[in-house]
Amino acid sequence: MKHIILFLFCFAKLTNLCGQQNILAFRSTYGLQLPYADLSERYGGNLDVSVGFEYQKKNGLSLGLSWAFLFGNNVKYDALKTFREPTGILIGIDGLASDVYYRSRGQQLGMDVGYNLGKDKSGLVFGGGFGVLTYYTAVVDDSRSFEQVLGKYQPLYNLKAIGPYLKPIVGYHFKSESGLINGKILFESTLSMTKFPQASPYNEFYGTKSTFADHSFGIKLVWLLALKKSGETTVKYF
């Protein structure tokens, strides 16, 4: 909660510094991320969706605030390997094989600043962002029979890592003459240094180093829905 309050405060201050904005827009994105460095040792690629708001000035400057949810199904480690039978299965409390599997998850909360070389028209855009993120593993037991992953035990296996990130961004911003179509295609790299806040005997990565280079690069499609244009007394919905 304190991170959310801090970002909202900074966002409000920066919008005041930028002066009156040309467009206030609701922003939604859909993208693909591929990990590298330390993150690639734990997870494969993931998809991400995000929602937020963006201010766009007529001179090409934009300022955004967004929250993203990351999800994938490629987890490269096995936190439950010490409990597996020689055949690889997990036996539940009912004496039957448990249906346990992993899913990669993550969240990002951040701000970004961009500049459109076309100003109030379509053009190349570049910028950057910063914020805080977390990566973790969701351990799913459809059979609800393997008690090790239920209740108070579950946090020991999710390898939750948290830390700050920086994000250089480059892409193309498309604006139609009518303003009905407003969107971007962005290429970005997320550079993050994370830590595991909770020690776990089942975390094979814990203790090898104090911080982890959890980096990724990806592509995003951004859709912007204009809510209000400066100089108008009514809110315009498209």
BELVEN-V758354 format. One record per residue. N is the residue number from 1. RES is the residue in one letter. SS is DSSP state (H for helix, E for strand, L for the rest). Layout:
N_RES_SS + N_RES_SS
This chain:
1_M_L + 2_K_H + 3_H_H + 4_I_H + 5_I_H + 6_L_H + 7_F_H + 8_L_H + 9_F_H + 10_C_H + 11_F_H + 12_A_H + 13_K_H + 14_L_H + 15_T_H + 16_N_H + 17_L_H + 18_C_H + 19_G_L + 20_Q_L + 21_Q_L + 22_N_L + 23_I_E + 24_L_E + 25_A_E + 26_F_E + 27_R_E + 28_S_E + 29_T_E + 30_Y_E + 31_G_E + 32_L_E + 33_Q_E + 34_L_E + 35_P_E + 36_Y_E + 37_A_E + 38_D_H + 39_L_H + 40_S_H + 41_E_H + 42_R_L + 43_Y_E + 44_G_L + 45_G_L + 46_N_E + 47_L_E + 48_D_E + 49_V_E + 50_S_E + 51_V_E + 52_G_E + 53_F_E + 54_E_E + 55_Y_E + 56_Q_E + 57_K_L + 58_K_L + 59_N_L + 60_G_L + 61_L_E + 62_S_E + 63_L_E + 64_G_E + 65_L_E + 66_S_E + 67_W_E + 68_A_E + 69_F_E + 70_L_E + 71_F_E + 72_G_E + 73_N_L + 74_N_L + 75_V_E + 76_K_L + 77_Y_L + 78_D_L + 79_A_L + 80_L_L + 81_K_H + 82_T_H + 83_F_H + 84_R_L + 85_E_L + 86_P_L + 87_T_L + 88_G_L + 89_I_L + 90_L_L + 91_I_E + 92_G_L + 93_I_L + 94_D_L + 95_G_L + 96_L_L + 97_A_E + 98_S_L + 99_D_L + 100_V_E + 101_Y_E + 102_Y_E + 103_R_E + 104_S_E + 105_R_E + 106_G_E + 107_Q_E + 108_Q_E + 109_L_E + 110_G_E + 111_M_E + 112_D_E + 113_V_E + 114_G_E + 115_Y_E + 116_N_E + 117_L_L + 118_G_L + 119_K_L + 120_D_L + 121_K_L + 122_S_L + 123_G_E + 124_L_E + 125_V_E + 126_F_E + 127_G_E + 128_G_E + 129_G_E + 130_F_E + 131_G_E + 132_V_E + 133_L_E + 134_T_E + 135_Y_E + 136_Y_E + 137_T_E + 138_A_E + 139_V_E + 140_V_E + 141_D_E + 142_D_L + 143_S_L + 144_R_L + 145_S_L + 146_F_L + 147_E_H + 148_Q_H + 149_V_H + 150_L_L + 151_G_H + 152_K_H + 153_Y_H + 154_Q_H + 155_P_H + 156_L_H + 157_Y_L + 158_N_L + 159_L_L + 160_K_L + 161_A_E + 162_I_E + 163_G_E + 164_P_E + 165_Y_E + 166_L_E + 167_K_E + 168_P_E + 169_I_E + 170_V_E + 171_G_E + 172_Y_E + 173_H_E + 174_F_E + 175_K_E + 176_S_L + 177_E_L + 178_S_L + 179_G_L + 180_L_L + 181_I_L + 182_N_E + 183_G_E + 184_K_E + 185_I_E + 186_L_E + 187_F_E + 188_E_E + 189_S_E + 190_T_E + 191_L_E + 192_S_E + 193_M_E + 194_T_E + 195_K_E + 196_F_E + 197_P_L + 198_Q_L + 199_A_L + 200_S_L + 201_P_L + 202_Y_L + 203_N_L + 204_E_L + 205_F_L + 206_Y_L + 207_G_L + 208_T_L + 209_K_L + 210_S_L + 211_T_L + 212_F_E + 213_A_E + 214_D_E + 215_H_E + 216_S_E + 217_F_E + 218_G_E + 219_I_E + 220_K_E + 221_L_E + 222_V_E + 223_W_E + 224_L_E + 225_L_E + 226_A_E + 227_L_E + 228_K_E + 229_K_E + 230_S_L + 231_G_L + 232_E_L + 233_T_L + 234_T_L + 235_V_L + 236_K_L + 237_Y_L + 238_F_L
